[in-house]
Amino acid sequence: MNALAEARRILAAAERVVAVTGAGLSAESGIPTFRGPEGLWRQYRPEQLATPEAFTGDPLLVWEWYYWRRERISQCVPNPGHIALAEFEARQGPNGFTVVTQNVDGLHGSAGSRQVLAIHGDIWITRCTCCSYQFRDRKMDGTFVPLCPECEAPLRPGVVWFGEDLPHLVWDGAVRAVNRAQVLLVIGTSSVVYPAAGLTGLAKNQNTRVIEINLVPTPASPLADIVLTGQSGVILPELLKK
Ligand code: BJW
């Protein structure tokens, strides 16, 4: 049996499945990934901009990156990979499938997925650096650092930067879902950013079957029972079709 057929067989027998997704899933929608040659913005690496220190040092530079990314994302729609996952959720039923996404683009929701845990936040949320004020907006053409209408502190994007805590309830939900799953799909992530990357090891420790989909090998590959090499937008519709 080839790897795809074996993966389909494993999934068909699973009542509870979790997918951990990363930037590679949205790449075929036209959203650049973080790492690799496409992951550059001006002369900066994402690791230099996605930190609280970068924001404190030059908030306008960081906001310019996020305005640029919002604009890029606003032009993108879900690809066949997102859609295959949403259709799979509909077939699995309410507790049968959870997406744990590192992506902040909202494309899982646009595709129709409902059980989505966005562990790195949401690029369309703006929140205060000082008080609890936050709101959802579509601003993408700004040339200044927005200030909080409640306390006048700088506002920031509602995402999780390096060195920051993940939203605890969302993260706890992700761990619970993986603990209950019989199959973990690891899709389009370099598996280098923790704690998300640790979900694969957590699954392995309890004999959950792991299926990885990526263009290249990653640190998760040696833990995977099956590695499917190629574009997620091509593999997922085949893997998850009825
Ligand atoms: C395709 C494809 C196609 C392309 N088809 N595939 C343990 C060990 C070491 C360090 C740490 C540790 N624990 C914590 C740390 C520190 C740090 C960390 O991980 N550092 C490492 C980098 C060394 N982590 C943190 O600081 C985190 N906070 C934390 O741990 O707090 C404590 C805590 C723990 C537990 C609970 C609560 C609190 C925070 C991490 C925040 C990461 N933030 C970012 C920015 C988000 C906002 C934004 O979008 O601007 O998240 S960084 C960036 O990386 C972004 C991504 O979500 C994340 C992961 O990237 P991803 O998705 O994997 O993308 P790429 O580009 O790396 O990979 C794309 C992949 O797709 C590639 O493999 C391609 O081959 C593939 N691909 N096209 C299939 N068509």
Residues whose N, C-alpha, C, O or C-beta is under 5 A from the ligand:
A	BS01	BJW	G22 A23 G24 A27 E28 T33 F34 R35 A50 Q102 N103 V104 H120 V159 V160 W161 F162 G163 E164 D165 L166 W171 G188 T189 S190 S191 V192 V193 Y194 P195 I213 N214 L215 V216 G230 Q231 S232
